[in-house]
């Protein structure tokens, strides 16, 4: 819904998505797609290049962290990578939307 509303307002959008999601969002007018993984700082840094604002929603809600290490890798370490990349890129505004995990 976030992307749809931004595009409807005429705001250009760069979607940073995992490879499996790229075909689902490719071809939307006004949207650029960057494929990568929040678990890799270099991918995050590439996604930040040339932008000023970030809405970070990447997360997994598969299970509780103590039962699935990917929750900590994606939700915690991935968010830290996004924050560091945003800081290093001089991002003006960073909005994080998270889950209960």
DOFIBA-626980 format. One record per residue: x, y, z of N, C-alpha, C in turn; residue in one letter. Coordinates in nm, 4 decimals, always signed. Example, Ala and Ser with C-alpha at 12.3 -4.5 7.8 and 13.67 -1.06 7.14 Angstrom:
REM residues 2
+----------+----------+----------+----------+----------+----------+----------+----------+----------+--------+
:   n_east :  n_north :     n_up :  ca_east : ca_north :    ca_up :   c_east :  c_north :     c_up : kolkol :
+----------+----------+----------+----------+----------+----------+----------+----------+----------+--------+
:  +1.3190 :  -0.5690 :  +0.7800 :  +1.2300 :  -0.4500 :  +0.7800 :  +1.3200 :  -0.3300 :  +0.7800 :      a :
:  +1.2850 :  -0.2250 :  +0.7080 :  +1.3670 :  -0.1060 :  +0.7140 :  +1.2900 :  +0.0030 :  +0.7870 :      s :
+----------+----------+----------+----------+----------+----------+----------+----------+----------+--------+
***
This chain:
REM residues 101
+----------+----------+----------+----------+----------+----------+----------+----------+----------+--------+
:   n_east :  n_north :     n_up :  ca_east : ca_north :    ca_up :   c_east :  c_north :     c_up : kolkol :
+----------+----------+----------+----------+----------+----------+----------+----------+----------+--------+
:  +0.0809 :  -0.1202 :  +0.0000 :  +0.0000 :  +0.0000 :  +0.0000 :  +0.0851 :  +0.1265 :  +0.0000 :      x :
:  +0.1989 :  +0.1202 :  +0.0660 :  +0.2866 :  +0.2382 :  +0.0722 :  +0.3321 :  +0.2762 :  -0.0684 :      x :
:  +0.3804 :  +0.1789 :  -0.1427 :  +0.4307 :  +0.2051 :  -0.2779 :  +0.3191 :  +0.2582 :  -0.3670 :      x :
:  +0.2033 :  +0.1961 :  -0.3622 :  +0.0897 :  +0.2400 :  -0.4450 :  +0.0548 :  +0.3853 :  -0.4186 :      x :
:  +0.0507 :  +0.4213 :  -0.2919 :  +0.0129 :  +0.5599 :  -0.2577 :  +0.1191 :  +0.6593 :  -0.3024 :      x :
:  +0.2461 :  +0.6236 :  -0.2841 :  +0.3524 :  +0.7136 :  -0.3284 :  +0.3496 :  +0.7314 :  -0.4795 :      x :
:  +0.3336 :  +0.6221 :  -0.5527 :  +0.3281 :  +0.6308 :  -0.6984 :  +0.2069 :  +0.7109 :  -0.7448 :      x :
:  +0.0948 :  +0.6917 :  -0.6774 :  -0.0271 :  +0.7656 :  -0.7134 :  -0.0071 :  +0.9166 :  -0.6971 :      x :
:  +0.0739 :  +0.9559 :  -0.5969 :  +0.1050 :  +1.0975 :  -0.5746 :  +0.2102 :  +1.1497 :  -0.6711 :      x :
:  +0.2698 :  +1.0601 :  -0.7501 :  +0.3736 :  +1.1011 :  -0.8441 :  +0.5130 :  +1.0994 :  -0.7848 :      x :
:  +0.5278 :  +1.0385 :  -0.6683 :  +0.6587 :  +1.0285 :  -0.6033 :  +0.7355 :  +0.9105 :  -0.6620 :      x :
:  +0.8573 :  +0.9343 :  -0.7116 :  +0.9350 :  +0.8217 :  -0.7615 :  +0.9703 :  +0.7278 :  -0.6465 :      x :
:  +0.9696 :  +0.5982 :  -0.6745 :  +0.9943 :  +0.4972 :  -0.5719 :  +1.1050 :  +0.4033 :  -0.6188 :      x :
:  +1.1961 :  +0.3731 :  -0.5276 :  +1.2950 :  +0.2683 :  -0.5510 :  +1.2617 :  +0.1559 :  -0.4531 :      x :
:  +1.2294 :  +0.0405 :  -0.5059 :  +1.1988 :  -0.0752 :  -0.4215 :  +1.3222 :  -0.1626 :  -0.4117 :      x :
:  +1.3672 :  -0.1881 :  -0.2896 :  +1.4814 :  -0.2756 :  -0.2615 :  +1.4228 :  -0.4094 :  -0.2209 :      x :
:  +1.4342 :  -0.5083 :  -0.3079 :  +1.3640 :  -0.6345 :  -0.2871 :  +1.4572 :  -0.7544 :  -0.3017 :      x :
:  +1.4185 :  -0.8648 :  -0.2407 :  +1.4918 :  -0.9904 :  -0.2582 :  +1.4634 :  -1.0432 :  -0.3988 :      x :
:  +1.5529 :  -1.1262 :  -0.4530 :  +1.5351 :  -1.1734 :  -0.5909 :  +1.3984 :  -1.2352 :  -0.6194 :      x :
:  +1.3429 :  -1.3107 :  -0.5272 :  +1.2133 :  -1.3751 :  -0.5500 :  +1.1001 :  -1.2741 :  -0.5679 :      x :
:  +1.1139 :  -1.1555 :  -0.5102 :  +1.0072 :  -1.0553 :  -0.5175 :  +1.0180 :  -0.9651 :  -0.6396 :      x :
:  +1.1333 :  -0.9621 :  -0.7032 :  +1.1539 :  -0.8710 :  -0.8157 :  +1.0490 :  -0.8862 :  -0.9261 :      x :
:  +1.0153 :  -1.0091 :  -0.9681 :  +0.9139 :  -1.0204 :  -1.0743 :  +0.7765 :  -0.9675 :  -1.0329 :      x :
:  +0.7480 :  -0.9659 :  -0.9037 :  +0.6183 :  -0.9195 :  -0.8560 :  +0.6024 :  -0.7683 :  -0.8669 :      x :
:  +0.7142 :  -0.6954 :  -0.8650 :  +0.7063 :  -0.5487 :  -0.8647 :  +0.7650 :  -0.4840 :  -0.9888 :      x :
:  +0.8301 :  -0.5605 :  -1.0722 :  +0.8898 :  -0.5039 :  -1.1936 :  +0.7816 :  -0.4524 :  -1.2874 :      x :
:  +0.8139 :  -0.3447 :  -1.3562 :  +0.7228 :  -0.2917 :  -1.4561 :  +0.6206 :  -0.1923 :  -1.4056 :      x :
:  +0.6240 :  -0.1587 :  -1.2771 :  +0.5310 :  -0.0573 :  -1.2269 :  +0.5843 :  +0.0801 :  -1.2680 :      x :
:  +0.5053 :  +0.1594 :  -1.3410 :  +0.5522 :  +0.2910 :  -1.3842 :  +0.5928 :  +0.3787 :  -1.2656 :      x :
:  +0.7086 :  +0.4431 :  -1.2768 :  +0.7556 :  +0.5322 :  -1.1718 :  +0.8356 :  +0.4628 :  -1.0640 :      x :
:  +0.8555 :  +0.3307 :  -1.0778 :  +0.9274 :  +0.2578 :  -0.9748 :  +1.0518 :  +0.1913 :  -1.0312 :      x :
:  +1.1617 :  +0.2118 :  -0.9610 :  +1.2876 :  +0.1455 :  -0.9912 :  +1.3013 :  +0.0285 :  -0.8945 :      x :
:  +1.3521 :  -0.0836 :  -0.9426 :  +1.3701 :  -0.2006 :  -0.8577 :  +1.5187 :  -0.2278 :  -0.8416 :      x :
:  +1.5626 :  -0.2408 :  -0.7165 :  +1.6988 :  -0.2798 :  -0.6832 :  +1.6887 :  -0.4131 :  -0.6116 :      x :
:  +1.7588 :  -0.5133 :  -0.6631 :  +1.7537 :  -0.6477 :  -0.6050 :  +1.8718 :  -0.6643 :  -0.5103 :      x :
:  +1.8439 :  -0.7148 :  -0.3910 :  +1.9498 :  -0.7373 :  -0.2934 :  +1.8942 :  -0.8010 :  -0.1680 :      x :
:  +1.9711 :  -0.7905 :  -0.0614 :  +1.9365 :  -0.8560 :  +0.0648 :  +1.9801 :  -0.7656 :  +0.1794 :      x :
:  +1.8891 :  -0.7349 :  +0.2710 :  +1.9227 :  -0.6466 :  +0.3840 :  +2.0305 :  -0.7065 :  +0.4729 :      x :
:  +2.0553 :  -0.8359 :  +0.4618 :  +2.1596 :  -0.8999 :  +0.5433 :  +2.2994 :  -0.8680 :  +0.4924 :      x :
:  +2.3083 :  -0.8017 :  +0.3744 :  +2.4377 :  -0.7670 :  +0.3149 :  +2.4498 :  -0.6153 :  +0.3068 :      x :
:  +2.5436 :  -0.5604 :  +0.3832 :  +2.5604 :  -0.4150 :  +0.3882 :  +2.5797 :  -0.3549 :  +0.2492 :      x :
:  +2.6603 :  -0.4191 :  +0.1651 :  +2.6873 :  -0.3640 :  +0.0316 :  +2.5586 :  -0.3491 :  -0.0498 :      x :
:  +2.4673 :  -0.4439 :  -0.0368 :  +2.3390 :  -0.4332 :  -0.1063 :  +2.2590 :  -0.3139 :  -0.0547 :      x :
:  +2.2605 :  -0.2962 :  +0.0762 :  +2.1892 :  -0.1827 :  +0.1369 :  +2.2481 :  -0.0507 :  +0.0893 :      x :
:  +2.3809 :  -0.0437 :  +0.0874 :  +2.4484 :  +0.0790 :  +0.0439 :  +2.4139 :  +0.1108 :  -0.1017 :      x :
:  +2.4095 :  +0.0093 :  -0.1858 :  +2.3730 :  +0.0302 :  -0.3262 :  +2.2295 :  +0.0817 :  -0.3390 :      x :
:  +2.1403 :  +0.0273 :  -0.2584 :  +1.9995 :  +0.0699 :  -0.2625 :  +1.9836 :  +0.2151 :  -0.2187 :      x :
:  +2.0733 :  +0.2667 :  -0.1359 :  +2.0652 :  +0.4036 :  -0.0840 :  +2.1222 :  +0.5080 :  -0.1796 :      x :
:  +2.1986 :  +0.4641 :  -0.2765 :  +2.2695 :  +0.5569 :  -0.3653 :  +2.1732 :  +0.6496 :  -0.4378 :      x :
:  +2.1910 :  +0.7812 :  -0.4175 :  +2.1147 :  +0.8801 :  -0.4917 :  +1.9739 :  +0.9081 :  -0.4412 :      x :
:  +1.9403 :  +0.8616 :  -0.3215 :  +1.8072 :  +0.8911 :  -0.2665 :  +1.8208 :  +0.9720 :  -0.1381 :      x :
:  +1.7104 :  +1.0271 :  -0.0895 :  +1.7144 :  +1.1097 :  +0.0314 :  +1.6250 :  +1.0584 :  +0.1432 :      x :
:  +1.5299 :  +0.9687 :  +0.1091 :  +1.4355 :  +0.9190 :  +0.2105 :  +1.4201 :  +0.7681 :  +0.1979 :      x :
:  +1.3985 :  +0.7036 :  +0.3125 :  +1.3816 :  +0.5578 :  +0.3160 :  +1.2613 :  +0.5228 :  +0.4021 :      x :
:  +1.1792 :  +0.4317 :  +0.3515 :  +1.0771 :  +0.3665 :  +0.4332 :  +1.1164 :  +0.2198 :  +0.4357 :      x :
:  +1.1630 :  +0.1738 :  +0.5499 :  +1.2159 :  +0.0376 :  +0.5646 :  +1.1085 :  -0.0527 :  +0.6247 :      x :
:  +1.0640 :  -0.1511 :  +0.5467 :  +0.9607 :  -0.2437 :  +0.5932 :  +1.0061 :  -0.3890 :  +0.5880 :      x :
:  +1.1298 :  -0.4148 :  +0.5454 :  +1.1763 :  -0.5525 :  +0.5287 :  +1.1795 :  -0.6255 :  +0.6620 :      x :
:  +1.1141 :  -0.7404 :  +0.6659 :  +1.1125 :  -0.8219 :  +0.7872 :  +1.0594 :  -0.9604 :  +0.7537 :      x :
:  +1.0902 :  -1.0527 :  +0.8416 :  +1.0279 :  -1.1832 :  +0.8337 :  +0.9464 :  -1.2038 :  +0.9606 :      x :
:  +0.8353 :  -1.2682 :  +0.9473 :  +0.7501 :  -1.2959 :  +1.0639 :  +0.7248 :  -1.4457 :  +1.0755 :      x :
:  +0.8169 :  -1.5258 :  +1.0229 :  +0.7986 :  -1.6707 :  +1.0176 :  +0.7762 :  -1.7346 :  +1.1542 :      x :
:  +0.8548 :  -1.6967 :  +1.2517 :  +0.8452 :  -1.7592 :  +1.3840 :  +0.9183 :  -1.6736 :  +1.4866 :      x :
:  +0.9148 :  -1.7136 :  +1.6099 :  +0.9830 :  -1.6396 :  +1.7163 :  +1.1340 :  -1.6481 :  +1.6991 :      x :
:  +1.2069 :  -1.5421 :  +1.7328 :  +1.3519 :  -1.5377 :  +1.7103 :  +1.4280 :  -1.6550 :  +1.7711 :      x :
:  +1.3905 :  -1.6990 :  +1.8885 :  +1.4666 :  -1.8073 :  +1.9507 :  +1.4516 :  -1.9397 :  +1.8768 :      x :
:  +1.3520 :  -1.9520 :  +1.7899 :  +1.3324 :  -2.0746 :  +1.7127 :  +1.3800 :  -2.0632 :  +1.5687 :      x :
:  +1.4089 :  -1.9445 :  +1.5222 :  +1.4479 :  -1.9271 :  +1.3831 :  +1.5499 :  -1.8138 :  +1.3715 :      x :
:  +1.6774 :  -1.8484 :  +1.3511 :  +1.7815 :  -1.7447 :  +1.3443 :  +1.7603 :  -1.6434 :  +1.2312 :      x :
:  +1.6837 :  -1.6784 :  +1.1273 :  +1.6633 :  -1.5821 :  +1.0180 :  +1.5873 :  -1.4591 :  +1.0654 :      x :
:  +1.5075 :  -1.4731 :  +1.1706 :  +1.4358 :  -1.3566 :  +1.2241 :  +1.5363 :  -1.2536 :  +1.2745 :      x :
:  +1.6374 :  -1.2984 :  +1.3476 :  +1.7389 :  -1.2058 :  +1.3985 :  +1.8253 :  -1.1544 :  +1.2838 :      x :
:  +1.8612 :  -1.2420 :  +1.1898 :  +1.9439 :  -1.1993 :  +1.0761 :  +1.8751 :  -1.0907 :  +0.9941 :      x :
:  +1.7482 :  -1.1103 :  +0.9634 :  +1.6767 :  -1.0157 :  +0.8772 :  +1.6244 :  -0.8962 :  +0.9564 :      x :
:  +1.5496 :  -0.9225 :  +1.0629 :  +1.4816 :  -0.8143 :  +1.1347 :  +1.5773 :  -0.7271 :  +1.2153 :      x :
:  +1.6776 :  -0.7870 :  +1.2761 :  +1.7697 :  -0.7087 :  +1.3595 :  +1.8930 :  -0.6653 :  +1.2799 :      x :
:  +1.9725 :  -0.7630 :  +1.2339 :  +2.0958 :  -0.7285 :  +1.1632 :  +2.0658 :  -0.6573 :  +1.0307 :      x :
:  +1.9607 :  -0.6983 :  +0.9628 :  +1.9228 :  -0.6308 :  +0.8386 :  +1.8863 :  -0.4853 :  +0.8620 :      x :
:  +1.8134 :  -0.4593 :  +0.9687 :  +1.7773 :  -0.3208 :  +1.0012 :  +1.9014 :  -0.2404 :  +1.0385 :      x :
:  +1.9942 :  -0.3012 :  +1.1115 :  +2.1196 :  -0.2309 :  +1.1423 :  +2.1957 :  -0.1971 :  +1.0145 :      x :
:  +2.2001 :  -0.2906 :  +0.9189 :  +2.2654 :  -0.2628 :  +0.7908 :  +2.1980 :  -0.1465 :  +0.7188 :      x :
:  +2.0648 :  -0.1464 :  +0.7194 :  +1.9912 :  -0.0377 :  +0.6541 :  +2.0207 :  +0.0965 :  +0.7217 :      x :
:  +2.0213 :  +0.0970 :  +0.8544 :  +2.0496 :  +0.2212 :  +0.9265 :  +2.1910 :  +0.2724 :  +0.8993 :      x :
:  +2.2889 :  +0.1825 :  +0.9012 :  +2.4276 :  +0.2229 :  +0.8747 :  +2.4414 :  +0.2740 :  +0.7314 :      x :
:  +2.3834 :  +0.2024 :  +0.6364 :  +2.3908 :  +0.2453 :  +0.4964 :  +2.3229 :  +0.3809 :  +0.4775 :      x :
:  +2.2105 :  +0.4016 :  +0.5451 :  +2.1401 :  +0.5302 :  +0.5368 :  +2.2259 :  +0.6425 :  +0.5941 :      x :
:  +2.2866 :  +0.6170 :  +0.7082 :  +2.3731 :  +0.7182 :  +0.7693 :  +2.4915 :  +0.7497 :  +0.6783 :      x :
:  +2.5545 :  +0.6444 :  +0.6260 :  +2.6704 :  +0.6634 :  +0.5388 :  +2.6331 :  +0.7373 :  +0.4101 :      x :
:  +2.5097 :  +0.7201 :  +0.3632 :  +2.4647 :  +0.7845 :  +0.2386 :  +2.4076 :  +0.9241 :  +0.2623 :      x :
:  +2.3978 :  +0.9660 :  +0.3887 :  +2.3434 :  +1.0984 :  +0.4191 :  +2.1928 :  +1.1079 :  +0.3998 :      x :
:  +2.1229 :  +0.9982 :  +0.4218 :  +1.9772 :  +0.9967 :  +0.4072 :  +1.9167 :  +1.0976 :  +0.5038 :      x :
:  +1.8236 :  +1.1793 :  +0.4541 :  +1.7610 :  +1.2843 :  +0.5351 :  +1.6541 :  +1.2319 :  +0.6291 :      x :
:  +1.5795 :  +1.1307 :  +0.5867 :  +1.4697 :  +1.0784 :  +0.6690 :  +1.4639 :  +0.9272 :  +0.6535 :      x :
:  +1.4543 :  +0.8563 :  +0.7675 :  +1.4471 :  +0.7095 :  +0.7694 :  +1.3285 :  +0.6703 :  +0.8553 :      x :
:  +1.2335 :  +0.6008 :  +0.7952 :  +1.1159 :  +0.5520 :  +0.8673 :  +1.1245 :  +0.4006 :  +0.8712 :      x :
:  +1.1174 :  +0.3434 :  +0.9916 :  +1.1215 :  +0.1977 :  +1.0067 :  +0.9846 :  +0.1495 :  +1.0499 :      x :
:  +0.9304 :  +0.0531 :  +0.9748 :  +0.8041 :  -0.0095 :  +1.0097 :  +0.8364 :  -0.1543 :  +1.0407 :      x :
:  +0.8137 :  -0.1953 :  +1.1650 :  +0.8548 :  -0.3293 :  +1.2072 :  +0.7381 :  -0.4176 :  +1.2473 :      x :
:  +0.7759 :  -0.5385 :  +1.2844 :  +0.6780 :  -0.6375 :  +1.3299 :  +0.6973 :  -0.6604 :  +1.4793 :      x :
:  +0.6142 :  -0.7445 :  +1.5334 :  +0.6245 :  -0.7753 :  +1.6763 :  +0.7399 :  -0.8703 :  +1.7071 :      x :
:  +0.8003 :  -0.9302 :  +1.6051 :  +0.9115 :  -1.0246 :  +1.6294 :  +1.0384 :  -0.9510 :  +1.6585 :      x :
+----------+----------+----------+----------+----------+----------+----------+----------+----------+--------+
***
